[in-house]
Amino acid sequence: MNRARGHPEPPGNAPLRHVLITRTPRDCRELQDLLEGSGIVLKPYPVLRFEPVRDERGWRRAIGMLESSDPSGVTPWLLLASPRAPRPFRAEAERRKLSRLLELPAAAVGEGTARAARAAGLRVEVTGPGTGAGLARLLGDPVPAPALFLFPCGVHRRPELPTALEEAGHTVLPVEVYRMRPTPPRELPPLGPAVDAVVLTSPRAARLYVESLGGHPLPCPHWALGPTTRDAAEALGISCRIPDSPDLTSLAADLRRAL
C-alpha cells in the first residue's frame, strides 16, 4: 500500500472503490490504514477546516474556578471529546504558563481522541466509547460527584457530554481552543468521475456537503459515523447507514463488507 497517497492494492483484479469522506487528508489516515488491502480509496472532501482560537473569557473563568476549588476534594479532570482539541489546548496552556493543567487526568471520547491526547502528552485515564453519553456513564465510578471537568473543545460542539455530567452533579468548564470553519465551495477538491460511497462525519459536515452539491447528494450509498450524524443527514433527505459501533474500526469493517 502506498500510504503517502492512500492507494491500497485491490484484492486480485478487483477495481478500486472510491469513498468520499468529509474530512481533511490528514484526518483520513487512520481509516485508510484500517482499509489496507481492501481496494477502497478514501477521497478527502474537507467541507470544514481547522482554526485555533483563544477563548480569553473561558480561560479566565476556568483558571479562577480551578484555583478556588477545594484542594481536599476530587482532583480536577480534563474532558476531551474531539481529537482536534488536545494539541491547541496544550499549546495555549504552555503559552499561558499553565503547564500544571497538562498533568491533570483526562477522560476521552473514543480511541481516536485518546490517541490524539496521548500524542499531545496528556495523561488519559479513562477512554469511553465513541459517544459523549457513553463516556459520561463510564465516568460514574472513577469520578464521584461533585467533580470539576475542564473541557477543551470546539466553538461548535455537541451538548450531550457536558449536559450528562452536569445532570450527574459535576461542573464542566468549557474552554474553546479551536473552530471548524466552512471551506468555500470553490476550494473543495473535484469529485472525480466515480464515487462509490460517501461517509459523513458530523451534522455540520452533512449540511455543508449537501450545500456544496447544490442540494443534491451523490447517488450512492451514504454512511454516518454515528446516530447523531445519521439523524441530521436524514433531515436533509439522505438515508445513511451507521456502523455497529461509532468508531473507525467498526466503520472500516462495514465498508469492507458492503463495498
DOBAGU-134317 format. One record per residue (C-alpha): x, y, z; residue in three letters. Coordinates in steps of 0.1 Angstrom, whole numbers, plus 5000, padded with zeros to 4 digits. Example, Ala and Ser with C-alpha at 12.3 -4.5 7.8 and 13.67 -1.06 7.14 Angstrom:
BEGIN
512349555078ALA513749895071SER
! end
This chain:
BEGIN
500050005000MET501350354992ASN500350525025ARG501550865015ALA499050874987ARG496450645002GLY496150394973HIS495650044987PRO496149754963GLU492849594954PRO492449214961PRO493049024929GLY491949214898ASN489049384916ALA488749754907PRO489450024933LEU486350164951ARG486450534959HIS484750664991VAL484251034996LEU484751145032ILE484151485047THR487551515063ARG490951655056THR493651425041PRO495451425075ARG492251315093ASP491751025069CYS495050855076ARG493850625104GLU490750505085LEU492850455053GLN495250235072ASP492350025086LEU491249975049LEU494649845038GLU494349565013GLY490649625007SER490949814974GLY489050114990ILE490550454984VAL489350755005LEU488751074987LYS489051365013PRO486351625009TYR487151875037PRO484052085040VAL485352215073LEU488852345081ARG490652385114PHE491452715130GLU492852765166PRO491153025188VAL491953205220ARG488953205244ASP490153465269GLU486853455289ARG486853085290GLY490453065302TRP489953325329ARG486853155342ARG488352805342ALA491552915358ILE489753105385GLY487452815394MET490352565394LEU492352785417GLU489452835441SER488452465442SER488852275475ASP492252115475PRO490851825496SER488251745471GLY488351545439VAL491251625415THR490051825385PRO489951635352TRP490351725316LEU487451635294LEU488251565257LEU485551495231ALA487451565199SER490951465186PRO491351825174ARG491351965209ALA494551825226PRO497252005206ARG495852355206PRO494952315243PHE498552215251ARG499952505230ALA497652755247GLU498352615282ALA502052645276GLU501752995262ARG499953095294ARG502552915316LYS499852685329LEU501652355323SER500252215355ARG496952185336LEU498651935313LEU499251705342GLU495551655351LEU494051315344PRO492051315312ALA488851145300ALA488451095263ALA485551015240VAL486750725218GLY490150575210GLU490950835183GLY490651115208THR492650925234ALA495450865209ARG495451235200ALA495551325236ALA498551095243ARG500351225213ALA499951575228ALA501551445260GLY498251435281LEU497551165307ARG494550975296VAL493050775325GLU489650695310VAL488650615274THR485050585267GLY483150465236PRO482750695207GLY479850885222THR479651165248GLY476750995266ALA478750675268GLY481750845284LEU479551025309ALA478150685320ARG481650535323LEU482950825345LEU480350745371GLY482550515391ASP486050655389PRO484951015393VAL482351065421PRO480351385420ALA480851665425PRO483951695403ALA485351965382LEU486051905344PHE488052145323LEU486652095288PHE488952205259PRO486552205230CYS485552355197GLY483352655192VAL480752425177HIS480252115198ARG477651865208ARG475951925242PRO475351565252GLU478651505272LEU478651825294PRO474951805299THR475051445311ALA477951525335LEU476251845349GLU473051645355GLU475151395375ALA476251685398GLY479651775381HIS480852115370THR482052145334VAL484152445323LEU484352475285PRO487452645271VAL487252685233GLU490552605217VAL489552565180TYR486852625155ARG485952455122MET485152705095ARG483252615063PRO485552565034THR484452785004PRO483052554978PRO485452684952ARG488352554973GLU486952204976LEU488651934956PRO486851804924PRO484751494930LEU486251304901GLY484451064877PRO483550784902ALA482450784938VAL481150454952ASP480150574987ALA480150885009VAL481050905047VAL479651205066LEU481551275097THR479351535116SER476051705114PRO477652035101ARG479751835076ALA476551675063ALA474852005058ARG477852165041LEU478351855019TYR474751895006VAL475152265001GLU478352224982SER476551994957LEU473652244952GLY471352044974GLY471751714955HIS473651444974PRO475651194952LEU473550894940PRO475450634960CYS475350474995PRO476050705024HIS477450625058TRP477450835090ALA479950795119LEU477150775145GLY473450815151PRO473651195157THR475051255122THR472750995107ARG469751185121ASP471051515108ALA471651365074ALA468151215073GLU466751555080ALA468551665048LEU466951385028GLY469951145030ILE469450785041SER472650685060CYS473950355073ARG475950365106ILE478450105118PRO477849875147ASP479950105170SER480650475165PRO484450425158ASP486650395128LEU487450025132THR483749945130SER483250185101LEU486150025082ALA484749675087ALA481349795075ASP482849945044LEU484749635036ARG481649415039ARG479449645018ALA481849754990LEU
! end
